[in-house]
Amino acid sequence: MTTVDSNTTGQAVSGSSLAASTAEAAKRAEDMKNQFMTLLITQIRNQDPLNPMENAEFTTQLAQMETVNGITQLNTTLQALSGQMDMTQSMQAATLIGKEVLVTGNKISTGSSPDDPNTKVATPFGVDLISPAEKVKVAILDGSGKVVRNVELGPVNPGVVSLEWDGLNDAGEPVPDGAYTLDVSGVGADGSAVGVEALTYGQVSSIAYASNGVRLDLGLMGSRSLFDVRKIM
C-alpha cells in the first residue's frame, strides 16, 4: 500500500498503475488477434480442395475476430476510465487531510477535558436516514452492553443528522472515559421500521491508495473507505 502525501504523489502512483494496466491489456489484445489470424491462415492453407471453406463461413470467422477484438478494446477503455477515476478520487481525497468527518460505524468514545478532568468533552456522532422518520431512538451502550444514555429525536427528514454526546448518562452523571457503541432505530408515521444507520466521528490524518481503492486513516477509528464518508464537518 502506497501512502499519498500530496496530489503529485497520488497522481504519479495512479498514473503509473494506469499506464501499466493499459499496456498489458493492449498486449493481450494484440496477442489474441495474432493467434486468431494464425489459426485462420492455417485453416485456409490446409483446407480440403474438394470441400473448400465457404465464403459465409470465412466471413463469419472474420466477424468473430472483429467482435473479440472490439470487446478487448472496450475492456481496455473501461480499465483506462477506471484508472482515471481512481486517480481523480485520490487527488480529491488529499484535500480531506485534517478534516473532521462522519463515517458509517457505531463506535463512539468519551473523554475528559485536559484542562479540567471533571469536564467532559462533547463527542460528535450522527445518524443517516434513508426515508422520513416520525421518531428516531439512539442508545449509547458501555462495554458490557448496558445502556448508559438514551436520546430520542422527533420527526426527522431523510439524510444525515449531526449530534453530540456530552459524556453524561441518563441521570446527568459523567460516565467513565473510554469506548462505547451506538444502537439506532427509526419508526415511520405508519409505525413501520425506517432504515437508519449510525455514524461515527473521525479526523482524517492521511490518505492511502490501496488495491481496494482510496482509504482514509482516521487514527483510533482505523482505516475507512472514501465511500464510507457521509458528511465532512
Buried (B, 14 or more C-beta within 10 A) or exposed (E): EBBBEEBEBBBBBBEEBBEEBBEEBEEEBEEBBEEBEEEBEEEEEEEEEEEEEEEEEBEEBEEEBEEBBEEBEEEBEEBBEEBEEBBBBBBBBBEBBEEBBBBBBBBBBBEBEEEEEEEBBEBBBBBBBEEBBBBBBBBBBBEEEEEBBEBEBEEBEBEEBBBEBBBBBEEEEBBEEEEBBBBBBBBBEEEEEBEBBBBBBBBBEBBBBEEEBBBBBBEEBEBBBBEBBBBEE
